[in-house]
Amino acid sequence: MSRLSESLQAKERLLLQNYIKEQGLNRSRTREAILELIGEQMGIFSSEDLIALAKERGVAIGDTTIYTCVDLFLKIGILLPLPMGLAGSLVRQSLCQSKALLLCRHCGTALLHRSTAALTELQAVTPPRYGDVTPLLIYWGVCPQCYHLGRR
């Protein structure tokens, strides 16, 4: 596991611990196990991907529990739901820092993508006055596979 991934997971664990403490909830191994599965995701994923990964790893967590925890992680700010008809698509909010979301206009693939134009625009965007929001620019473009196939 890379240092970046470890530091992002530590930040996400701290967010969860602070929320649990503020709300007076008990620590849960299940929540922590699901957070570990989320920590392995370095791109765009869905709740169904987490369910499949849990089954693949032999982690005994029910589907409903995963959906409930995903809702909690959205509320806490660990996960970010993706807009524009990408229902069920999620991304770790910590991975969105200084990146844009590229939607392929040919195949519909969604990619997190770092570009100098996106970085300039992200620096110009200020978060809303009353909330801590990570801005995410969305671009229609062409994914690498479609580009190599000559679709432009």
Buried (B, 14 or more C-beta within 10 A) or exposed (E): EEEEBEEBBEBBBEBBEEBBEEEEEEEBEBBEBBBBBBBEBBEBBBBEBBBEBBEEEEBEBEEEBBBBBBEBBBEBBBBBEBEEEBEEBBBBBBBBEEBBBBBBBBEEBBBBBEBEEBBEBBEEEEEEEEEEEBBBBBBEBBBEEBEEEEEE
